Amino acid sequence: MSNSQSLKERSQIPATRRWVVKVGSALLTADGKGIDRRAIAGWVKQIAVLKALGVEVVLVSSGAIAEGMSRLGWSKRPSSIHELQAAAAVGQMGLVQTWESCFSEHGLHTAQVLLTHDDLSDRKRYLNSRSALLSLLDLGVVPVVNENDTVVTDEIRFGDNDTLGALVTNLVEAEVLVILTDQKGMFDCDPRSNPDAKLISQARAFDATLAGMATSVAGGLGRGGMTTKVNAAQLAARSGAATVIVGGREEQVLERVFAAEDIGTLLVADKALFAARKQWLAGHLQMRGELVLDAGAAKALRQGNVSLLPVGVRKITGTFSRGEMVLCVDPEGEKVACGLVNYSATESEKIMGVASAGIEAALGYVDEVELIHRDNMVVY
């Protein structure tokens, strides 16, 4: 076993401090036979090793619907959204109990986090979800994330937990997304129909040739195939994360990935983590308001990697909520930066020009001491 620099030797990514590990339904339920507690215990033991080595882990767990199908005696995945919701409600009980009991054997606490697409597309709920997950990680808890299938509708469903894993990777700014699957990795063609298929060891996530190699055919339990995993890798790469697609039944699979062993398929981002995140902030969100800064604040933002504090703001225009994108301009109206604001327009008006220590007196509470954190800001 090596230290947290190990994966860097293979993938040229930063030292890994935070992983998202996604486990598929077929693995979790032994291809539909019911929850495979022995397999889950094996992954949990490895996650405990990673945590002891300083790696924070968020677990994205499929399997609620598959476990519910098993408990209800259904051999075929239903197509009705209401039957899927019912199966998820039944199966979620056993799934969470199994994860919790296995982690408790290693003295680790877990937390169930259920998300829908709306939670991550609405900026306020996005930040609330992010804050909750980061707080759990700070407490040493292993969050177990799943799509909230019991209330999901066709309009808000993620479509597959590979996508959910990638979105959670972006959400918590993890460096690595590990997708545990029932295949050894990604092949240059479908190994189920072509015995000459070759495993792809490493590629760029946005390599155009990957689309032609991936198949969209999924197993009977899941909703995605290798295509969804490539799409997830590209989504994770948007914030600079690397993705490892690897067989979940491989012996000590997570520890071997950590040790930079040539196992599975590694899809790397084209950009460094920080640069990619800034690019995403700059190019994908509309401005909801404008903050006019004083000369000192504008100079500080332009010259250094600093956050914007309320004391440096002189005027606010527009109507925006917490987590929405706002434009920052200097006293002459020239663009300085844009970023995700930590307070609504109404709250921002109450604290503009106020030192950070005075936020609580002005509002009655404090969410963040910064109006815009430097990690959520792009300077022009």
C-alpha positions in Angstrom: 0.0 0.0 0.0 1.3 3.4 -0.9 0.4 7.0 0.2 -2.2 9.3 -1.3 0.1 10.3 -4.1 -0.2 6.8 -5.6 -2.9 7.4 -8.1 -1.0 10.4 -9.4 1.7 8.2 -10.8 -0.8 6.6 -13.1 -3.2 9.4 -13.8 -1.3 12.7 -13.4 -4.0 14.1 -11.1 -3.5 15.9 -7.8 -3.0 14.0 -4.6 -6.3 12.3 -3.8 -8.0 13.4 -0.6 -11.6 12.7 -1.5 -13.3 9.9 -3.5 -16.8 9.1 -4.6 -17.3 5.4 -4.9 -20.4 4.2 -6.8 -21.6 0.6 -6.5 -24.0 -0.9 -9.1 -27.2 -2.8 -8.5 -25.9 -6.1 -10.0 -23.0 -6.1 -7.6 -24.9 -5.2 -4.5 -27.7 -7.8 -5.0 -25.7 -10.7 -6.5 -27.4 -10.2 -9.8 -30.9 -9.8 -8.3 -30.7 -12.6 -5.7 -30.9 -10.2 -2.8 -28.4 -8.0 -0.9 -24.9 -9.5 -1.0 -23.8 -8.7 2.6 -20.5 -10.5 2.1 -19.6 -8.3 -0.9 -20.7 -5.2 0.9 -18.7 -6.1 3.9 -15.6 -6.4 1.6 -16.0 -3.0 0.1 -16.7 -1.4 3.5 -13.5 -3.0 4.9 -11.5 -1.4 2.0 -13.2 2.0 2.5 -12.2 1.8 6.2 -8.6 1.3 5.0 -8.8 4.3 2.7 -10.2 6.4 5.5 -7.3 5.4 7.8 -5.0 6.6 5.0 -6.6 10.0 5.0 -9.0 9.6 2.1 -12.6 10.9 2.6 -15.2 8.7 0.9 -18.7 9.4 -0.3 -20.5 6.2 -1.2 -23.2 6.3 -4.0 -25.2 3.1 -3.6 -27.6 1.6 -6.1 -29.6 -1.4 -5.2 -32.8 -0.1 -3.5 -35.1 -1.0 -6.3 -33.2 -4.3 -7.0 -33.5 -5.3 -3.3 -37.1 -4.3 -3.3 -37.8 -6.4 -6.3 -36.1 -9.4 -4.6 -38.2 -8.9 -1.4 -41.4 -8.5 -3.4 -40.6 -11.6 -5.6 -40.4 -9.7 -8.8 -38.1 -11.2 -11.5 -38.3 -8.3 -14.0 -37.7 -4.6 -13.4 -41.1 -2.8 -13.6 -41.6 0.0 -16.0 -44.3 1.8 -14.0 -42.9 4.7 -12.0 -45.3 3.9 -9.1 -44.1 0.3 -9.0 -40.5 1.5 -9.1 -41.2 3.9 -6.2 -42.8 1.0 -4.2 -39.9 -1.3 -4.8 -37.4 1.4 -3.8 -39.3 2.1 -0.6 -39.2 -1.6 0.3 -35.6 -2.1 -0.7 -34.2 1.0 0.9 -34.8 -0.4 4.3 -32.6 -3.5 3.9 -30.0 -1.6 1.8 -29.3 1.1 4.4 -29.4 -1.4 7.3 -26.7 -3.5 5.6 -24.4 -0.6 4.9 -24.8 0.8 8.4 -24.2 -2.5 10.2 -21.1 -3.3 8.1 -19.6 0.2 8.7 -20.3 0.0 12.4 -18.1 -3.1 12.6 -15.2 -0.8 11.8 -16.3 1.9 14.2 -17.5 4.2 11.4 -20.7 6.2 11.3 -22.9 6.4 8.2 -25.6 8.8 7.0 -28.3 8.3 4.4 -28.6 11.0 1.9 -31.4 10.8 -0.7 -31.2 13.2 -3.7 -33.3 14.1 -6.7 -32.1 16.1 -9.8 -34.0 19.1 -8.5 -31.7 19.1 -5.4 -28.6 19.7 -7.6 -30.1 21.9 -10.4 -31.6 24.4 -7.9 -28.6 26.5 -6.7 -29.9 27.0 -3.2 -30.6 23.3 -2.7 -27.3 22.5 -4.4 -25.4 24.5 -1.8 -27.5 23.1 1.1 -26.7 19.5 -0.2 -23.1 20.4 -0.5 -22.9 21.9 3.0 -24.6 18.8 4.5 -22.2 16.4 2.7 -19.1 18.4 3.6 -20.2 18.6 7.2 -20.6 14.8 7.3 -17.1 14.3 5.9 -15.7 16.8 8.4 -17.3 14.6 11.1 -15.7 11.5 9.8 -19.0 10.1 8.7 -19.4 8.1 5.4 -22.4 9.5 3.5 -24.4 6.8 1.6 -26.1 8.6 -1.3 -28.9 7.3 -3.4 -31.4 8.7 -5.8 -34.7 9.3 -3.9 -36.5 6.7 -6.0 -39.5 6.7 -3.6 -40.6 10.2 -4.8 -38.8 10.6 -8.1 -40.8 11.3 -11.3 -39.8 11.0 -14.9 -39.0 14.8 -15.0 -36.5 14.7 -12.1 -34.9 11.3 -12.2 -31.2 11.1 -12.8 -31.7 8.2 -15.1 -28.8 6.1 -13.6 -26.6 6.2 -10.5 -23.5 6.6 -12.7 -24.8 10.1 -13.4 -25.6 10.7 -9.8 -22.1 9.6 -8.8 -20.6 12.2 -11.2 -22.9 14.9 -10.0 -21.9 14.1 -6.4 -18.3 14.2 -7.4 -18.8 17.7 -8.7 -20.8 18.6 -5.7 -18.1 17.7 -3.1 -15.2 18.5 -5.4 -13.8 14.9 -5.2 -10.6 14.2 -7.1 -11.6 10.6 -8.0 -14.9 8.9 -9.0 -14.7 5.1 -8.8 -17.5 3.2 -10.6 -17.6 -0.4 -9.4 -19.3 -2.5 -12.1 -19.8 -6.1 -13.1 -17.2 -5.7 -15.9 -13.5 -5.5 -15.5 -13.5 -2.0 -17.0 -14.2 -0.5 -20.4 -13.3 -2.5 -23.5 -12.7 -1.4 -27.1 -15.8 -3.4 -28.0 -18.5 -5.4 -26.1 -16.6 -8.3 -24.4 -19.9 -10.2 -24.0 -20.2 -10.6 -27.8 -16.6 -10.3 -28.9 -13.9 -12.6 -27.2 -11.1 -10.5 -28.7 -12.2 -7.3 -26.9 -9.3 -5.5 -25.3 -9.5 -3.7 -22.0 -8.7 0.1 -22.2 -6.2 0.9 -19.5 -6.3 4.7 -19.7 -7.8 7.4 -21.9 -8.9 11.0 -21.8 -12.5 11.3 -20.6 -13.4 13.5 -23.6 -11.7 11.2 -26.2 -14.1 11.2 -29.1 -13.4 7.5 -29.9 -14.8 6.3 -26.6 -18.4 6.8 -27.7 -18.0 4.3 -30.5 -16.6 1.7 -28.1 -19.2 2.0 -25.3 -22.4 0.1 -25.3 -25.7 1.4 -24.0 -27.0 -2.1 -23.2 -27.5 -2.5 -19.4 -28.2 -5.5 -17.3 -31.7 -6.4 -16.2 -31.4 -4.5 -12.9 -29.7 -1.3 -13.8 -30.6 1.6 -16.1 -27.3 2.3 -17.7 -24.5 0.5 -19.7 -21.0 1.5 -20.4 -22.2 4.6 -22.3 -23.6 6.0 -19.1 -20.3 5.4 -17.4 -18.4 7.3 -20.1 -20.9 10.1 -19.9 -20.5 10.1 -16.1 -16.7 10.3 -16.5 -17.1 13.3 -18.8 -19.4 15.0 -16.3 -16.9 14.3 -13.5 -14.1 15.6 -15.6 -16.0 18.9 -15.9 -14.6 19.7 -12.4 -11.3 18.0 -13.0 -12.0 14.6 -11.4 -10.6 11.3 -12.8 -12.9 8.3 -13.1 -11.9 4.7 -12.7 -14.3 2.1 -14.1 -13.4 -1.2 -12.6 -14.8 -4.6 -11.7 -16.3 -4.6 -8.2 -15.6 -8.3 -7.7 -11.9 -7.9 -8.2 -10.0 -8.8 -5.1 -9.2 -5.8 -2.9 -10.3 -3.6 -5.8 -10.4 -0.2 -4.0 -7.0 -0.7 -2.3 -5.5 -1.7 -5.7 -6.9 1.4 -7.3 -5.4 3.5 -4.5 -2.1 1.8 -4.9 -2.1 2.9 -8.6 -2.2 -0.6 -9.9 -3.1 -0.9 -13.6 -6.6 -2.2 -13.0 -9.8 -1.3 -14.7 -10.1 1.8 -17.0 -8.8 5.2 -15.9 -10.4 8.2 -17.7 -8.6 11.4 -16.9 -9.7 15.0 -17.1 -8.0 17.3 -19.6 -7.7 20.1 -17.1 -6.5 20.4 -13.5 -9.2 20.4 -10.8 -9.1 24.0 -10.0 -8.9 25.3 -13.6 -11.8 23.1 -14.7 -14.0 24.2 -11.9 -13.4 27.9 -12.6 -14.1 27.3 -16.3 -17.4 25.7 -15.4 -18.4 28.6 -13.2 -17.5 31.1 -15.9 -19.3 29.4 -18.8 -22.5 27.7 -17.5 -24.5 30.0 -15.3 -26.4 33.2 -16.0 -25.9 36.4 -14.0 -28.8 37.1 -11.6 -27.5 40.3 -10.1 -24.7 42.8 -9.8 -22.4 43.8 -7.0 -20.6 47.2 -7.2 -17.3 46.9 -5.3 -15.2 49.7 -3.7 -11.8 50.3 -5.3 -10.0 48.3 -2.6 -12.1 45.2 -2.9 -11.8 45.3 -6.7 -8.0 45.6 -6.5 -7.8 42.8 -4.0 -9.8 40.4 -6.2 -7.8 41.3 -9.3 -4.4 40.9 -7.6 -4.9 37.8 -5.5 -6.8 34.6 -4.8 -9.1 36.1 -2.2 -12.8 35.9 -1.3 -15.2 38.8 -1.5 -16.2 40.0 1.9 -19.4 42.0 2.5 -17.4 45.0 3.6 -16.1 45.6 0.1 -19.6 46.0 -1.5 -21.1 49.4 -2.1 -24.2 48.7 -4.2 -26.4 45.7 -5.1 -28.8 45.4 -8.1 -31.0 42.6 -9.3 -32.9 39.9 -7.5 -31.0 36.7 -6.6 -31.1 33.9 -4.2 -28.3 32.2 -2.3 -26.2 30.1 -4.7 -27.0 32.1 -7.8 -24.4 33.7 -10.1 -23.7 37.4 -9.7 -21.4 39.8 -11.5 -18.9 42.0 -9.6 -17.9 45.3 -11.0 -15.6 48.1 -9.9 -16.7 51.7 -9.2 -16.3 52.5 -12.9 -18.6 49.6 -13.9 -15.8 47.4 -15.3 -16.1 43.7 -14.8 -14.0 42.3 -12.0 -15.3 38.8 -11.3 -18.4 36.6 -11.2 -19.3 34.0 -8.6 -21.9 32.1 -6.6 -23.2 34.3 -3.8 -23.7 33.0 -0.3 -26.6 35.3 0.5 -29.8 36.5 -1.2 -30.1 40.0 -2.6 -32.2 41.0 0.5 -29.6 39.6 2.9 -26.7 41.1 0.9 -28.2 44.6 1.1 -28.3 44.3 4.9 -24.7 43.2 5.2 -23.0 45.2 2.4 -20.3 47.4 3.8 -20.3 45.4 7.0 -17.2 43.7 8.4 -17.5 39.9 8.7 -17.7 40.1 12.4 -20.8 42.2 12.1 -22.8 39.8 9.9 -24.6 38.2 12.8 -25.6 41.5 14.3 -27.0 42.7 10.9 -28.8 39.5 10.0 -29.3 37.6 13.2 -27.3 34.6 11.9 -24.2 33.7 9.9 -24.2 31.2 7.0 -20.8 32.2 5.6 -18.3 34.9 6.5 -17.7 35.5 2.8 -20.2 37.0 0.4 -18.5 35.0 -2.4 -15.9 32.4 -1.6 -12.8 32.4 -3.8 -13.4 28.8 -4.8 -16.8 29.8 -6.2 -15.5 32.8 -8.1 -13.9 33.6 -11.5 -11.8 36.7 -11.8 -11.8 38.3 -15.3 
